[in-house]
Amino acid sequence: MLAIEPNLVGTNHLIKSVAQTQFVAAINGGYFNRNNRLPLGALKRDGKWLSSPILNRGAIGWND
């Protein structure tokens, strides 16, 4: 999930995403639900949980 627009959801090749934007850093990570195209695992944005952890996996987060 790209964090540059709140409603931008989907998948893309990392190199294409970098070329289409002015990213200074990019992380290729995670797997996606093929039905709703949201990332699998813990995802919290603006204090709201969008998805929960799966398979007892850890998560990392930051707030800028």
N, CA, C and O atoms as a GROMACS GRO file, in nm:
protein
  256
    1MET      N    1   0.085  -0.116   0.000
    1MET     CA    2   0.000   0.000   0.000
    1MET      C    3   0.089   0.122   0.000
    1MET      O    4   0.177   0.136   0.085
    2LEU      N    5   0.066   0.206  -0.092
    2LEU     CA    6   0.144   0.329  -0.099
    2LEU      C    7   0.085   0.430  -0.002
    2LEU      O    8  -0.037   0.445   0.005
    3ALA      N    9   0.169   0.497   0.070
    3ALA     CA   10   0.122   0.589   0.172
    3ALA      C   11   0.121   0.734   0.124
    3ALA      O   12   0.121   0.825   0.206
    4ILE      N   13   0.119   0.756  -0.007
    4ILE     CA   14   0.123   0.893  -0.056
    4ILE      C   15  -0.016   0.953  -0.074
    4ILE      O   16  -0.030   1.075  -0.078
    5GLU      N   17  -0.119   0.870  -0.086
    5GLU     CA   18  -0.256   0.918  -0.096
    5GLU      C   19  -0.343   0.830  -0.009
    5GLU      O   20  -0.326   0.708  -0.010
    6PRO      N   21  -0.436   0.887   0.067
    6PRO     CA   22  -0.516   0.806   0.159
    6PRO      C   23  -0.604   0.701   0.090
    6PRO      O   24  -0.633   0.598   0.151
    7ASN      N   25  -0.645   0.723  -0.031
    7ASN     CA   26  -0.735   0.629  -0.097
    7ASN      C   27  -0.666   0.544  -0.202
    7ASN      O   28  -0.734   0.476  -0.280
    8LEU      N   29  -0.536   0.546  -0.207
    8LEU     CA   30  -0.462   0.470  -0.307
    8LEU      C   31  -0.439   0.329  -0.256
    8LEU      O   32  -0.364   0.308  -0.160
    9VAL      N   33  -0.503   0.232  -0.320
    9VAL     CA   34  -0.491   0.093  -0.281
    9VAL      C   35  -0.464   0.012  -0.406
    9VAL      O   36  -0.525   0.038  -0.511
   10GLY      N   37  -0.376  -0.082  -0.398
   10GLY     CA   38  -0.350  -0.168  -0.512
   10GLY      C   39  -0.209  -0.220  -0.510
   10GLY      O   40  -0.136  -0.204  -0.412
   11THR      N   41  -0.172  -0.282  -0.618
   11THR     CA   42  -0.038  -0.339  -0.628
   11THR      C   43   0.032  -0.283  -0.750
   11THR      O   44  -0.032  -0.240  -0.847
   12ASN      N   45   0.162  -0.283  -0.745
   12ASN     CA   46   0.244  -0.237  -0.856
   12ASN      C   47   0.385  -0.289  -0.833
   12ASN      O   48   0.422  -0.320  -0.720
   13HIS      N   49   0.463  -0.298  -0.937
   13HIS     CA   50   0.603  -0.333  -0.921
   13HIS      C   51   0.675  -0.216  -0.854
   13HIS      O   52   0.648  -0.100  -0.887
   14LEU      N   53   0.764  -0.246  -0.762
   14LEU     CA   54   0.833  -0.142  -0.686
   14LEU      C   55   0.904  -0.043  -0.778
   14LEU      O   56   0.894   0.078  -0.758
   15ILE      N   57   0.974  -0.092  -0.878
   15ILE     CA   58   1.049  -0.003  -0.967
   15ILE      C   59   0.956   0.091  -1.043
   15ILE      O   60   0.993   0.205  -1.071
   16LYS      N   61   0.835   0.045  -1.077
   16LYS     CA   62   0.739   0.132  -1.146
   16LYS      C   63   0.686   0.239  -1.052
   16LYS      O   64   0.669   0.354  -1.092
   17SER      N   65   0.659   0.202  -0.927
   17SER     CA   66   0.611   0.300  -0.829
   17SER      C   67   0.714   0.409  -0.806
   17SER      O   68   0.680   0.527  -0.798
   18VAL      N   69   0.840   0.370  -0.794
   18VAL     CA   70   0.947   0.467  -0.772
   18VAL      C   71   0.960   0.560  -0.893
   18VAL      O   72   0.978   0.680  -0.877
   19ALA      N   73   0.951   0.504  -1.013
   19ALA     CA   74   0.964   0.584  -1.135
   19ALA      C   75   0.849   0.682  -1.153
   19ALA      O   76   0.867   0.789  -1.212
   20GLN      N   77   0.730   0.648  -1.103
   20GLN     CA   78   0.612   0.732  -1.121
   20GLN      C   79   0.598   0.840  -1.014
   20GLN      O   80   0.512   0.927  -1.026
   21THR      N   81   0.680   0.836  -0.913
   21THR     CA   82   0.669   0.931  -0.802
   21THR      C   83   0.806   0.991  -0.773
   21THR      O   84   0.903   0.966  -0.844
   22GLN      N   85   0.812   1.069  -0.668
   22GLN     CA   86   0.940   1.126  -0.624
   22GLN      C   87   0.982   1.065  -0.491
   22GLN      O   88   1.030   1.135  -0.402
   23PHE      N   89   0.963   0.934  -0.478
   23PHE     CA   90   1.003   0.865  -0.356
   23PHE      C   91   1.152   0.882  -0.333
   23PHE      O   92   1.231   0.880  -0.427
   24VAL      N   93   1.190   0.898  -0.208
   24VAL     CA   94   1.332   0.897  -0.173
   24VAL      C   95   1.370   0.762  -0.112
   24VAL      O   96   1.488   0.732  -0.096
   25ALA      N   97   1.269   0.682  -0.078
   25ALA     CA   98   1.292   0.547  -0.026
   25ALA      C   99   1.171   0.462  -0.060
   25ALA      O  100   1.060   0.512  -0.073
   26ALA      N  101   1.195   0.333  -0.074
   26ALA     CA  102   1.086   0.241  -0.105
   26ALA      C  103   1.115   0.107  -0.040
   26ALA      O  104   1.230   0.063  -0.036
   27ILE      N  105   1.011   0.041   0.009
   27ILE     CA  106   1.023  -0.090   0.071
   27ILE      C  107   0.931  -0.186  -0.002
   27ILE      O  108   0.811  -0.160  -0.014
   28ASN      N  109   0.986  -0.294  -0.048
   28ASN     CA  110   0.906  -0.398  -0.112
   28ASN      C  111   0.874  -0.501  -0.005
   28ASN      O  112   0.961  -0.576   0.038
   29GLY      N  113   0.750  -0.505   0.038
   29GLY     CA  114   0.718  -0.597   0.146
   29GLY      C  115   0.574  -0.643   0.145
   29GLY      O  116   0.485  -0.576   0.094
   30GLY      N  117   0.555  -0.759   0.200
   30GLY     CA  118   0.422  -0.808   0.225
   30GLY      C  119   0.356  -0.882   0.111
   30GLY      O  120   0.401  -0.882  -0.004
   31TYR      N  121   0.248  -0.944   0.149
   31TYR     CA  122   0.161  -1.012   0.054
   31TYR      C  123   0.027  -0.942   0.055
   31TYR      O  124  -0.005  -0.870   0.149
   32PHE      N  125  -0.051  -0.961  -0.050
   32PHE     CA  126  -0.177  -0.890  -0.064
   32PHE      C  127  -0.293  -0.987  -0.078
   32PHE      O  128  -0.279  -1.095  -0.135
   33ASN      N  129  -0.408  -0.946  -0.025
   33ASN     CA  130  -0.532  -1.020  -0.044
   33ASN      C  131  -0.573  -1.004  -0.190
   33ASN      O  132  -0.589  -0.892  -0.237
   34ARG      N  133  -0.590  -1.113  -0.260
   34ARG     CA  134  -0.621  -1.102  -0.403
   34ARG      C  135  -0.761  -1.049  -0.430
   34ARG      O  136  -0.790  -1.007  -0.542
   35ASN      N  137  -0.849  -1.052  -0.330
   35ASN     CA  138  -0.986  -1.002  -0.350
   35ASN      C  139  -0.998  -0.851  -0.333
   35ASN      O  140  -1.052  -0.783  -0.420
   36ASN      N  141  -0.947  -0.798  -0.220
   36ASN     CA  142  -0.962  -0.654  -0.196
   36ASN      C  143  -0.832  -0.577  -0.219
   36ASN      O  144  -0.831  -0.455  -0.206
   37ARG      N  145  -0.723  -0.646  -0.251
   37ARG     CA  146  -0.592  -0.589  -0.283
   37ARG      C  147  -0.529  -0.512  -0.168
   37ARG      O  148  -0.438  -0.431  -0.190
   38LEU      N  149  -0.575  -0.535  -0.047
   38LEU     CA  150  -0.514  -0.475   0.071
   38LEU      C  151  -0.402  -0.567   0.120
   38LEU      O  152  -0.407  -0.688   0.099
   39PRO      N  153  -0.300  -0.509   0.186
   39PRO     CA  154  -0.192  -0.592   0.238
   39PRO      C  155  -0.243  -0.687   0.346
   39PRO      O  156  -0.336  -0.654   0.420
   40LEU      N  157  -0.183  -0.804   0.356
   40LEU     CA  158  -0.215  -0.898   0.463
   40LEU      C  159  -0.133  -0.861   0.586
   40LEU      O  160  -0.018  -0.820   0.575
   41GLY      N  161  -0.193  -0.875   0.702
   41GLY     CA  162  -0.124  -0.846   0.826
   41GLY      C  163  -0.171  -0.716   0.888
   41GLY      O  164  -0.263  -0.651   0.838
   42ALA      N  165  -0.106  -0.679   0.997
   42ALA     CA  166  -0.147  -0.562   1.075
   42ALA      C  167  -0.128  -0.434   0.995
   42ALA      O  168  -0.020  -0.407   0.942
   43LEU      N  169  -0.235  -0.356   0.988
   43LEU     CA  170  -0.229  -0.228   0.918
   43LEU      C  171  -0.318  -0.130   0.992
   43LEU      O  172  -0.439  -0.150   1.002
   44LYS      N  173  -0.258  -0.023   1.043
   44LYS     CA  174  -0.331   0.079   1.117
   44LYS      C  175  -0.299   0.214   1.057
   44LYS      O  176  -0.182   0.248   1.040
   45ARG      N  177  -0.402   0.291   1.025
   45ARG     CA  178  -0.382   0.423   0.966
   45ARG      C  179  -0.475   0.522   1.035
   45ARG      O  180  -0.594   0.496   1.051
   46ASP      N  181  -0.419   0.635   1.076
   46ASP     CA  182  -0.496   0.741   1.143
   46ASP      C  183  -0.575   0.687   1.262
   46ASP      O  184  -0.690   0.726   1.284
   47GLY      N  185  -0.513   0.597   1.338
   47GLY     CA  186  -0.576   0.543   1.458
   47GLY      C  187  -0.682   0.438   1.433
   47GLY      O  188  -0.745   0.392   1.528
   48LYS      N  189  -0.703   0.398   1.309
   48LYS     CA  190  -0.806   0.299   1.275
   48LYS      C  191  -0.739   0.174   1.220
   48LYS      O  192  -0.657   0.181   1.128
   49TRP      N  193  -0.776   0.058   1.276
   49TRP     CA  194  -0.722  -0.069   1.226
   49TRP      C  195  -0.791  -0.105   1.096
   49TRP      O  196  -0.913  -0.120   1.091
   50LEU      N  197  -0.712  -0.119   0.990
   50LEU     CA  198  -0.765  -0.159   0.860
   50LEU      C  199  -0.758  -0.310   0.841
   50LEU      O  200  -0.841  -0.367   0.770
   51SER      N  201  -0.662  -0.375   0.906
   51SER     CA  202  -0.654  -0.521   0.905
   51SER      C  203  -0.575  -0.565   1.028
   51SER      O  204  -0.498  -0.488   1.085
   52SER      N  205  -0.595  -0.690   1.068
   52SER     CA  206  -0.532  -0.740   1.189
   52SER      C  207  -0.415  -0.832   1.155
   52SER      O  208  -0.402  -0.878   1.042
   53PRO      N  209  -0.328  -0.859   1.256
   53PRO     CA  210  -0.215  -0.948   1.232
   53PRO      C  211  -0.262  -1.088   1.192
   53PRO      O  212  -0.372  -1.131   1.229
   54ILE      N  213  -0.179  -1.159   1.117
   54ILE     CA  214  -0.210  -1.296   1.079
   54ILE      C  215  -0.097  -1.388   1.122
   54ILE      O  216   0.019  -1.347   1.126
   55LEU      N  217  -0.130  -1.510   1.154
   55LEU     CA  218  -0.032  -1.615   1.185
   55LEU      C  219   0.065  -1.575   1.296
   55LEU      O  220   0.181  -1.616   1.293
   56ASN      N  221   0.020  -1.496   1.392
   56ASN     CA  222   0.103  -1.453   1.506
   56ASN      C  223   0.232  -1.385   1.462
   56ASN      O  224   0.334  -1.396   1.531
   57ARG      N  225   0.228  -1.316   1.351
   57ARG     CA  226   0.347  -1.247   1.301
   57ARG      C  227   0.361  -1.111   1.368
   57ARG      O  228   0.262  -1.048   1.405
   58GLY      N  229   0.484  -1.067   1.382
   58GLY     CA  230   0.512  -0.936   1.438
   58GLY      C  231   0.485  -0.826   1.337
   58GLY      O  232   0.459  -0.852   1.220
   59ALA      N  233   0.490  -0.704   1.384
   59ALA     CA  234   0.468  -0.589   1.298
   59ALA      C  235   0.558  -0.476   1.344
   59ALA      O  236   0.602  -0.472   1.459
   60ILE      N  237   0.586  -0.384   1.254
   60ILE     CA  238   0.664  -0.265   1.287
   60ILE      C  239   0.584  -0.143   1.243
   60ILE      O  240   0.510  -0.150   1.145
   61GLY      N  241   0.599  -0.036   1.314
   61GLY     CA  242   0.525   0.084   1.276
   61GLY      C  243   0.600   0.209   1.316
   61GLY      O  244   0.692   0.205   1.397
   62TRP      N  245   0.560   0.320   1.259
   62TRP     CA  246   0.619   0.448   1.292
   62TRP      C  247   0.517   0.557   1.267
   62TRP      O  248   0.418   0.538   1.197
   63ASN      N  249   0.543   0.670   1.325
   63ASN     CA  250   0.455   0.784   1.314
   63ASN      C  251   0.541   0.906   1.287
   63ASN      O  252   0.623   0.945   1.371
   64ASP      N  253   0.524   0.965   1.170
   64ASP     CA  254   0.605   1.082   1.139
   64ASP      C  255   0.522   1.203   1.155
   64ASP      O  256   0.570   1.314   1.135
   0.00000   0.00000   0.00000
